[in-house]
């Protein structure tokens, strides 16, 4: 159980550090794209590196947390 908690904490802390680095790095980029969620909606313009970085970080979080959930428990009952 403690191994699962430790792995979840490591995954979330690494991802939050990556978000911080992407947020700091995207401050000076001038190439930005708008995100459209439908025919009549558009959001703010974000740099393309920010969009790719957030997608990568969300994949890292989902992969790390799914690994935590799929790890076998350390106690085994063979009765």
DRENTORKOL-3810 file (N, C-alpha, C; in nm, 4 decimals):
REM DRENTORKOL-3810
@n.u->0.0817; n.v->-0.1196; n.w->0.0000; ca.u->0.0000; ca.v->0.0000; ca.w->0.0000; c.u->0.0861; c.v->0.1261; c.w->0.0000
@n.u->0.1924; n.v->0.1242; n.w->0.0779; ca.u->0.2775; ca.v->0.2431; ca.w->0.0824; c.u->0.3509; c.v->0.2627; c.w->-0.0498
@n.u->0.3790; n.v->0.1523; n.w->-0.1188; ca.u->0.4445; ca.v->0.1637; ca.w->-0.2494; c.u->0.3530; c.v->0.2324; c.w->-0.3496
@n.u->0.2239; n.v->0.2029; n.w->-0.3437; ca.u->0.1287; ca.v->0.2669; ca.w->-0.4336; c.u->0.1178; c.v->0.4167; c.w->-0.4045
@n.u->0.1115; n.v->0.4516; n.w->-0.2774; ca.u->0.1011; ca.v->0.5928; ca.w->-0.2396; c.u->0.2265; c.v->0.6682; c.w->-0.2805
@n.u->0.3419; n.v->0.6070; n.w->-0.2592; ca.u->0.4678; ca.v->0.6704; ca.w->-0.2974; c.u->0.4756; c.v->0.6911; c.w->-0.4484
@n.u->0.4335; n.v->0.5918; n.w->-0.5247; ca.u->0.4347; ca.v->0.6047; ca.w->-0.6707; c.u->0.3376; c.v->0.7123; c.w->-0.7175
@n.u->0.2215; n.v->0.7228; n.w->-0.6548; ca.u->0.1255; ca.v->0.8272; ca.w->-0.6918; c.u->0.1800; c.v->0.9655; c.w->-0.6584
@n.u->0.2457; n.v->0.9795; n.w->-0.5438; ca.u->0.3030; ca.v->1.1088; ca.w->-0.5058; c.u->0.4147; c.v->1.1481; c.w->-0.6014
@n.u->0.4986; n.v->1.0529; n.w->-0.6384; ca.u->0.6078; ca.v->1.0816; ca.w->-0.7324; c.u->0.5521; c.v->1.1228; c.w->-0.8680
@n.u->0.4496; n.v->1.0529; n.w->-0.9153; ca.u->0.3889; ca.v->1.0860; ca.w->-1.0446; c.u->0.3298; c.v->1.2265; c.w->-1.0443
@n.u->0.2543; n.v->1.2587; n.w->-0.9405; ca.u->0.1910; ca.v->1.3905; ca.w->-0.9350; c.u->0.2917; c.v->1.5028; c.w->-0.9146
@n.u->0.3967; n.v->1.4784; n.w->-0.8359; ca.u->0.4963; ca.v->1.5840; ca.w->-0.8158; c.u->0.5792; c.v->1.6069; c.w->-0.9416
@n.u->0.6149; n.v->1.5007; n.w->-1.0127; ca.u->0.6884; ca.v->1.5184; ca.w->-1.1388; c.u->0.6032; c.v->1.5924; c.w->-1.2420
@n.u->0.4768; n.v->1.5588; n.w->-1.2482; ca.u->0.3886; ca.v->1.6252; ca.w->-1.3440; c.u->0.3674; c.v->1.7720; c.w->-1.3084
@n.u->0.3569; n.v->1.8020; n.w->-1.1797; ca.u->0.3404; ca.v->1.9422; ca.w->-1.1426; c.u->0.4664; c.v->2.0235; c.w->-1.1710
@n.u->0.5832; n.v->1.9625; n.w->-1.1560; ca.u->0.7069; ca.v->2.0320; ca.w->-1.1933; c.u->0.7136; c.v->2.0556; c.w->-1.3442
@n.u->0.6670; n.v->1.9597; n.w->-1.4225; ca.u->0.6645; ca.v->1.9779; ca.w->-1.5676; c.u->0.5678; c.v->2.0887; c.w->-1.6075
@n.u->0.4533; n.v->2.0971; n.w->-1.5406; ca.u->0.3582; ca.v->2.2057; ca.w->-1.5690; c.u->0.4213; c.v->2.3403; c.w->-1.5382
@n.u->0.4937; n.v->2.3488; n.w->-1.4280; ca.u->0.5606; ca.v->2.4734; ca.w->-1.3916; c.u->0.6639; c.v->2.5119; c.w->-1.4970
@n.u->0.7428; n.v->2.4155; n.w->-1.5440; ca.u->0.8438; ca.v->2.4459; ca.w->-1.6459; c.u->0.7798; c.v->2.4867; c.w->-1.7775
@n.u->0.6698; n.v->2.4223; n.w->-1.8148; ca.u->0.6022; ca.v->2.4596; ca.w->-1.9399; c.u->0.5404; c.v->2.5986; c.w->-1.9276
@n.u->0.4821; n.v->2.6279; n.w->-1.8118; ca.u->0.4220; ca.v->2.7609; ca.w->-1.7931; c.u->0.5277; c.v->2.8697; c.w->-1.7975
@n.u->0.6430; n.v->2.8443; n.w->-1.7403; ca.u->0.7497; ca.v->2.9438; ca.w->-1.7460; c.u->0.8092; c.v->2.9549; c.w->-1.8862
@n.u->0.8222; n.v->2.8445; n.w->-1.9551; ca.u->0.8817; ca.v->2.8460; ca.w->-2.0880; c.u->0.7921; c.v->2.9027; c.w->-2.1952
@n.u->0.6627; n.v->2.8981; n.w->-2.1740; ca.u->0.5714; ca.v->2.9467; ca.w->-2.2780; c.u->0.5430; c.v->3.0957; c.w->-2.2670
@n.u->0.6068; n.v->3.1646; n.w->-2.1774; ca.u->0.5818; ca.v->3.3075; ca.w->-2.1605; c.u->0.6332; c.v->3.3899; c.w->-2.2777
@n.u->0.7397; n.v->3.3469; n.w->-2.3405; ca.u->0.8032; ca.v->3.4278; ca.w->-2.4442; c.u->0.7762; c.v->3.3796; c.w->-2.5859
@n.u->0.6874; n.v->3.2838; n.w->-2.6026; ca.u->0.6596; ca.v->3.2332; ca.w->-2.7366; c.u->0.5561; c.v->3.3210; c.w->-2.8053
@n.u->0.5806; n.v->3.3510; n.w->-2.9322; ca.u->0.4873; ca.v->3.4370; ca.w->-3.0047; c.u->0.3944; c.v->3.3577; c.w->-3.0959
@n.u->0.4306; n.v->3.2363; n.w->-3.1315; ca.u->0.3479; ca.v->3.1539; ca.w->-3.2191; c.u->0.2376; c.v->3.0893; c.w->-3.1357
@n.u->0.1125; n.v->3.1316; n.w->-3.1569; ca.u->0.0031; ca.v->3.0787; ca.w->-3.0762; c.u->-0.1118; c.v->3.0360; c.w->-3.1662
@n.u->-0.1887; n.v->2.9400; n.w->-3.1163; ca.u->-0.3017; ca.v->2.8850; ca.w->-3.1910; c.u->-0.4257; c.v->2.8902; c.w->-3.1041
@n.u->-0.5412; n.v->2.9082; n.w->-3.1692; ca.u->-0.6675; ca.v->2.9068; ca.w->-3.0962; c.u->-0.7205; c.v->2.7646; c.w->-3.0914
@n.u->-0.7869; n.v->2.7319; n.w->-2.9816; ca.u->-0.8470; ca.v->2.6004; ca.w->-2.9648; c.u->-0.9964; c.v->2.6147; c.w->-2.9876
@n.u->-1.0510; n.v->2.5365; n.w->-3.0793; ca.u->-1.1943; ca.v->2.5406; ca.w->-3.1082; c.u->-1.2618; c.v->2.4169; c.w->-3.0499
@n.u->-1.3695; n.v->2.4382; n.w->-2.9742; ca.u->-1.4447; ca.v->2.3286; ca.w->-2.9162; c.u->-1.5772; c.v->2.3060; c.w->-2.9867
@n.u->-1.6028; n.v->2.3783; n.w->-3.0877; ca.u->-1.7278; ca.v->2.3648; ca.w->-3.1614; c.u->-1.7324; c.v->2.4704; c.w->-3.2692
@n.u->-1.8420; n.v->2.4754; n.w->-3.3427; ca.u->-1.8479; ca.v->2.5722; ca.w->-3.4530; c.u->-1.8561; c.v->2.7171; c.w->-3.4069
@n.u->-1.9091; n.v->2.7435; n.w->-3.2883; ca.u->-1.9272; ca.v->2.8811; ca.w->-3.2450; c.u->-1.8430; c.v->2.9187; c.w->-3.1237
@n.u->-1.7585; n.v->2.8290; n.w->-3.0788; ca.u->-1.6788; ca.v->2.8579; ca.w->-2.9598; c.u->-1.5309; c.v->2.8556; c.w->-2.9934
@n.u->-1.4596; n.v->2.9489; n.w->-2.9406; ca.u->-1.3139; ca.v->2.9479; ca.w->-2.9514; c.u->-1.2581; c.v->3.0035; c.w->-2.8208
@n.u->-1.1459; n.v->2.9490; n.w->-2.7815; ca.u->-1.0845; ca.v->2.9890; ca.w->-2.6557; c.u->-0.9634; c.v->3.0771; c.w->-2.6840
@n.u->-0.8938; n.v->3.1114; n.w->-2.5787; ca.u->-0.7754; ca.v->3.1957; ca.w->-2.5910; c.u->-0.6690; c.v->3.1293; c.w->-2.6775
@n.u->-0.5810; n.v->3.2101; n.w->-2.7312; ca.u->-0.4720; ca.v->3.1580; ca.w->-2.8123; c.u->-0.3591; c.v->3.1115; c.w->-2.7207
@n.u->-0.3171; n.v->2.9861; n.w->-2.7375; ca.u->-0.2092; ca.v->2.9296; ca.w->-2.6588; c.u->-0.0933; c.v->2.8938; c.w->-2.7509
@n.u->0.0295; n.v->2.9032; n.w->-2.7036; ca.u->0.1435; ca.v->2.8596; ca.w->-2.7841; c.u->0.1350; c.v->2.7096; c.w->-2.8121
@n.u->0.1825; n.v->2.6694; n.w->-2.9279; ca.u->0.1716; ca.v->2.5288; ca.w->-2.9657; c.u->0.2525; c.v->2.4398; c.w->-2.8725
@n.u->0.3656; n.v->2.4867; n.w->-2.8226; ca.u->0.4438; ca.v->2.4080; ca.w->-2.7277; c.u->0.3698; c.v->2.3853; c.w->-2.5974
@n.u->0.2899; n.v->2.4815; n.w->-2.5561; ca.u->0.2105; ca.v->2.4685; ca.w->-2.4343; c.u->0.1033; c.v->2.3619; c.w->-2.4519
@n.u->0.0383; n.v->2.3607; n.w->-2.5671; ca.u->-0.0671; ca.v->2.2627; ca.w->-2.5938; c.u->-0.0083; c.v->2.1222; c.w->-2.5987
@n.u->0.1038; n.v->2.1057; n.w->-2.6667; ca.u->0.1684; ca.v->1.9746; ca.w->-2.6743; c.u->0.2196; c.v->1.9313; c.w->-2.5373
@n.u->0.2747; n.v->2.0238; n.w->-2.4615; ca.u->0.3263; ca.v->1.9912; ca.w->-2.3292; c.u->0.2172; c.v->1.9499; c.w->-2.2323
@n.u->0.1050; n.v->2.0188; n.w->-2.2340; ca.u->-0.0056; ca.v->1.9825; ca.w->-2.1459; c.u->-0.0606; c.v->1.8456; c.w->-2.1843
@n.u->-0.0664; n.v->1.8161; n.w->-2.3125; ca.u->-0.1117; ca.v->1.6833; ca.w->-2.3560; c.u->-0.0170; c.v->1.5744; c.w->-2.3072
@n.u->0.1124; n.v->1.6009; n.w->-2.3148; ca.u->0.2108; ca.v->1.5044; ca.w->-2.2669; c.u->0.2005; c.v->1.4843; c.w->-2.1164
@n.u->0.1811; n.v->1.5917; n.w->-2.0432; ca.u->0.1714; ca.v->1.5827; ca.w->-1.8980; c.u->0.0448; c.v->1.5085; c.w->-1.8568
@n.u->-0.0664; n.v->1.5335; n.w->-1.9245; ca.u->-0.1890; ca.v->1.4601; ca.w->-1.8927; c.u->-0.1730; c.v->1.3115; c.w->-1.9218
@n.u->-0.1003; n.v->1.2774; n.w->-2.0266; ca.u->-0.0711; ca.v->1.1371; ca.w->-2.0542; c.u->0.0177; c.v->1.0752; c.w->-1.9483
@n.u->0.1133; n.v->1.1517; n.w->-1.8992; ca.u->0.2005; ca.v->1.1036; ca.w->-1.7925; c.u->0.1229; c.v->1.0802; c.w->-1.6633
@n.u->0.0333; n.v->1.1711; n.w->-1.6313; ca.u->-0.0481; ca.v->1.1552; ca.w->-1.5105; c.u->-0.1393; c.v->1.0334; c.w->-1.5230
@n.u->-0.2066; n.v->1.0200; n.w->-1.6364; ca.u->-0.2991; ca.v->0.9074; ca.w->-1.6512; c.u->-0.2251; c.v->0.7745; c.w->-1.6550
@n.u->-0.1078; n.v->0.7713; n.w->-1.7176; ca.u->-0.0304; ca.v->0.6479; ca.w->-1.7191; c.u->0.0236; c.v->0.6105; c.w->-1.5830
@n.u->0.0734; n.v->0.7091; n.w->-1.5096; ca.u->0.1268; ca.v->0.6819; ca.w->-1.3765; c.u->0.0201; c.v->0.6389; c.w->-1.2781
@n.u->-0.0954; n.v->0.7061; n.w->-1.2825; ca.u->-0.2013; ca.v->0.6703; ca.w->-1.1891; c.u->-0.2690; c.v->0.5385; c.w->-1.2264
@n.u->-0.2750; n.v->0.5061; n.w->-1.3545; ca.u->-0.3294; ca.v->0.3747; ca.w->-1.3914; c.u->-0.2334; c.v->0.2635; c.w->-1.3507
@n.u->-0.1034; n.v->0.2903; n.w->-1.3527; ca.u->-0.0067; ca.v->0.1934; ca.w->-1.3028; c.u->-0.0243; c.v->0.1710; c.w->-1.1538
@n.u->-0.0497; n.v->0.2787; n.w->-1.0810; ca.u->-0.0735; ca.v->0.2665; ca.w->-0.9367; c.u->-0.1969; c.v->0.1812; c.w->-0.9100
@n.u->-0.3018; n.v->0.2030; n.w->-0.9881; ca.u->-0.4250; ca.v->0.1282; ca.w->-0.9659; c.u->-0.4122; c.v->-0.0186; c.w->-1.0070
@n.u->-0.3276; n.v->-0.0489; n.w->-1.1038; ca.u->-0.3150; ca.v->-0.1858; ca.w->-1.1527; c.u->-0.2074; c.v->-0.2670; c.w->-1.0829
@n.u->-0.1284; n.v->-0.2045; n.w->-0.9957; ca.u->-0.0269; ca.v->-0.2798; ca.w->-0.9223; c.u->-0.0954; c.v->-0.3803; c.w->-0.8295
@n.u->-0.0417; n.v->-0.5012; n.w->-0.8224; ca.u->-0.1027; ca.v->-0.5980; ca.w->-0.7298; c.u->-0.0763; c.v->-0.5583; c.w->-0.5850
@n.u->-0.1671; n.v->-0.5983; n.w->-0.5007; ca.u->-0.1535; ca.v->-0.5677; ca.w->-0.3590; c.u->-0.0411; c.v->-0.6512; c.w->-0.2992
@n.u->0.0257; n.v->-0.5965; n.w->-0.1964; ca.u->0.1386; ca.v->-0.6680; ca.w->-0.1366; c.u->0.0922; c.v->-0.7846; c.w->-0.0503
@n.u->-0.0302; n.v->-0.7805; n.w->-0.0019; ca.u->-0.0821; ca.v->-0.8931; ca.w->0.0764; c.u->-0.1593; c.v->-0.9859; c.w->-0.0158
@n.u->-0.1265; n.v->-1.1121; n.w->-0.0095; ca.u->-0.1930; ca.v->-1.2113; ca.w->-0.0942; c.u->-0.2589; c.v->-1.3152; c.w->-0.0057
@n.u->-0.3803; n.v->-1.3419; n.w->-0.0335; ca.u->-0.4559; ca.v->-1.4435; ca.w->0.0403; c.u->-0.4781; c.v->-1.5625; c.w->-0.0513
@n.u->-0.4136; n.v->-1.6715; n.w->-0.0223; ca.u->-0.4259; ca.v->-1.7922; ca.w->-0.1027; c.u->-0.5086; c.v->-1.8970; c.w->-0.0266
@n.u->-0.6285; n.v->-1.8632; n.w->0.0115; ca.u->-0.7085; ca.v->-1.9611; ca.w->0.0842; c.u->-0.8147; c.v->-2.0267; c.w->-0.0007
END
